[in-house]
Amino acid sequence: MNHTLTDPAGHRHGDPPGGPVRERPAATGAATAPGVGAVIGWVGGRPISREPLDRRIRELRDSPLNAALPVPGTSEDRQLARWLTQVILTEALCEDEATARGLAPVETEPLAPLAAVELGSINAAAYNGNPWVRALFEHVTATAEVPPEWLPPVAAPDAARHVVRHRVFADRADAAAATAADLEPLGPVTLGSLPAAIADAIQRRPYGTLVGPIEDALGWHVAVAHPEPTPAHSPSSKPGTVSRRDAARRRMFARWLDELRAAKVELVPGLEHPGDPRQPDNHHKH
């Protein structure tokens, strides 16, 4: 099931795309704590005061976004409070974890819209608003690799394209005296489209080396080949590779955070995850 919610800016969100379907932890934490009062949850046994939640709701109500916010007291308003709660708890969780690992806060640009969708809106809001979340992201995902299934297929040697100049000579002596200037441009071609003897010789010689004379039924072949230049927009070029690795880092962080939350965060009744099907305001049951 994929549960979604609309945030104060009107964006829908839920689990990161491709994330595992999972059951939400039950809200079993105490709603109050000695010396703290009302709490919105517990992080590693530490009560998180309700004050940051009330303050953020007030700030939203006092901002230009107020017209887009749900009417106070409605189901949608309670869902907004649940969503903000998850953001605040994620920030507290990451601050504790980053501090324990000796990390320094990180300043960076906000996530692009697609990146925010990939990370999941709660994680993205925490990332954009809190330098400790960003520090933990950089640390945890430093070793992330692009999954093999995300990579473009590697072309077989005879399917790769080469820029080839080639000519068939009737006389071996003429072929032996030929230079690259005597050959005819074939343009970008696959080696499989060339006579087998000359294609095999090209594969065994360095690029730019004159190959031949090689005889077959057509005559004496001479050729020279260079690799086809890779276009800047090619999926195998560096920008595409970087983009895929960035996406892999976001998926890795979202899943890692899910596990950390399951181990260290306790929610309180009334402030469950907005996508929890057990809470009464979740209208996206499937």
N, C-alpha and C positions, 0 to 999 in steps of 0.2 A: 504494500500500500504506500502511496506517496501523499503525505499530508502537506497542504500548503496553507499559507496565511499571507495576508497583505500587510506590509509594513507601513509606517507612517507616510512614506513617500509614494505609496501605491504599488510597490513591487511585490509580486508573489514569491513565496519562498517555502522551503521545507528542507528535506534532506538533500545533500549534494547529489547531482546526477550520477547514477551508477553506483551509489552507495548501497550497502547491504540492507535488506529489509530486516528490521529488528523490533523487538518489544521495548517500549519505554520503561525505565525503572519506576516502580510505584512510588508515590509521594508519601514517604513515611517519616520524614524529619519533623522534629518539634517546631511549632510555629512561633515559639518564644524562647528566649535564653536569658539566664540571670545576668544582670548588668547591661544587657543589650536591648531587651524588649522584643518587639515584633521582628521576626527575621523572614527572609525570603528563601533561605536554603542554608545548607551547611557544606563547606568545602574542606575536606580533610579533617572533619570534626570541628572546624571553626565556624561559628555562626556569622552569617552575613546579614547585617542590619537592613531593614526595609527602607531606611532613609534614602539611599541612592535611587531606589525605584521610584519613590514618591517625588524626589527632586527631578528626575528625568521626565516623569509624566507632566509635572508642572512646567518644565522648560518647553516641552512640546506644545502644551496648551497655550503658552504665552508666545509661541513663535508663529510665523506665517503658515506653518503646516497645520495649524489648528482647524482650518476649514476642511481639511481632508481627513481629520481624525474621527473615530467613531463617537457616537453620543455617549457621554458618561453614564455608567450603570448598565449598559447593554452587554450582550454576549460578546460582541466584537471588541468592546472596550476591555473586557476581562481577558480576551485573547491577546490584546496589545500588551497588557500588563504581564501576561505569561511570557510573551516573546521578549520583552525588555528584561524580564527576570533571567531568562536563559543567557542573554548577552552579558549581564552584570556578573552572573556566576561564572561564565566562561572567562571573563576578564580576571576575576579573583583567582580562579584556578590557575590560569597561565602566569599571573604575577607570582603566586606562591612557587610554582614549578620553576620559572625562570630564575627567581631569586635563589632557590635551593641549588640550582646548577651554576650559579655565579655568572649569569648572563647580564649584559648591559642592555638597557632599553634601546630600541631601534626606531629611527625616524625614516619614513619613506612615503612615496606617493600613495594615494588611495587606490584601491583595486579598480581595474577596468570593469565595466558591467559584466562581460562574459566571465571574467575571473571570479567575480563575486558569486555568480550563479554556480560555478564549479565548486567553490569552497562551501557554499551553503550560506544562507542569509544571516543566520545567527553568528556563525564563525566569521563571516565577512564584516559584519558590523563591529564585532569585537576587534578584529584585525585593524580596521580603519580607525578605530577610536582609542586603541590602547597600545603603547609602545612595547609592553611586555609580551603581548600576544605576537607581535611582529618578531620580537627577539626569539621567542620559542619556535616560531615558524622557521626562521632562518637556521636555527640550530638543529631542529628535528629533521628537516628535509634536505640537509646538506648532501646526503648520500643518495637521494632519490634517483632512480633510473627510469627511463622510458620503458614501459612494458613492451615486450617483443611484438605483441599483437597490434600495438599502435604504430609500429614502424612500417614504412612502405616496403613492398617486396623488393628484394635484391635481384636485379636483372641477371640472367644467365650470361656468361661471357659472349655467347654468340647472339645475344639479344641487345647487348650494349651497342650504342651507336658510335661510329668513328667517322672522322672527316678524312676521306681517302682520295688519293690521286693514283691512277692506275692506267696501264696500257699493255696491250698484247702485241708483241713483235713477231714477225715471221722468221727472222734470223737471230740466232743466239748472239752473234757478235754485236749486232745493233742493240740488243737488249742489254748486253753487258756494258755498253758505252753510255747508256741512257742516264740522264740526271733527273731530278725531281721536276725540273722545268719542262722536260720532254713528255711528262705524263699528263693525263687528262683528269680534271677534277670530277669526282663522282658525287661530291657533297656528303652530307651525313648519311651513312648506311650502316646496316648491321653486317657483321662478318658472315653471317649465314647467307647473305645475298651474293657473296663473292664465290668464285671457284674454290673448292675445298683446299686445294694445294696452297694457294696464295693466302687464304684465310688462316690456315694453320701456321704458316710462316710468320704472318703478322703478329699472331698471338705470342710467338716465341721470341720476338725481337723487340727491343725498346722502341717507344714511340719516336717518330722522326727519322728512323733508320730506313734507308732504301732496301727493300726486300726483293730478291730475285737475282738473276733470271731463274724462273721456275717453269718447267715445261709440263704441258698437258696436251690434250688433243687439239686445243685451240691455238697453241703456239707457246711463245716464251713470255711469261708474265713478269712485270716489274711493278712494284707498288710502294707507297709510303703512307703511313696512317698517323693521325693525331687524335687524341680524345676529343669528343664533342664538348664544347664549353657548356657548363651548367648554368642555366638561366637563373637570375637572382630570385625569381619567384618559384623555383622548383621545390617540390616537397622535400627533396633530399638535401637542399642547401641549408646553411646554418640557421637562418631565421626560423624555418619550419621546425628544425630540431630543437631550438631553444624553446619555441612555443609548446611543443609536446612535452618537454621536460618540465616547464613551468606548470602545465596541467597535471603532470604526474606528481609534482610536489604538493599541489593543492589537494589532490585526492589522498595522498599519503597523510597529510596533516589532518584532514577531516576525519579519516578513519582512526588516526592516533588519538585525536581529541575525544572521539566517541568512547574509546576504551578507557581513557583517563577519567572522563566524566563518570562512566559506569562504576569505576573503582573509588572515586573520591567525592562525588557530589551527591548530597541528599536533598531532594525537593520536599517542599511542604505542601499540604493539601490546599487547593485553591490556586496554586502557582505551578502546576504541572507544566510539562512541555506542551505547547499549543497543539502539537500533533498527536498527543496521547489520546487514543480512542476511548479511554476510560473516563476522561473528564467531560463534564456535561456540555461544555461549550464547543466541543469538537464536532463540527457539522460535516466533516469530510470523511465520513466512514465509508468503507468499501467492503 
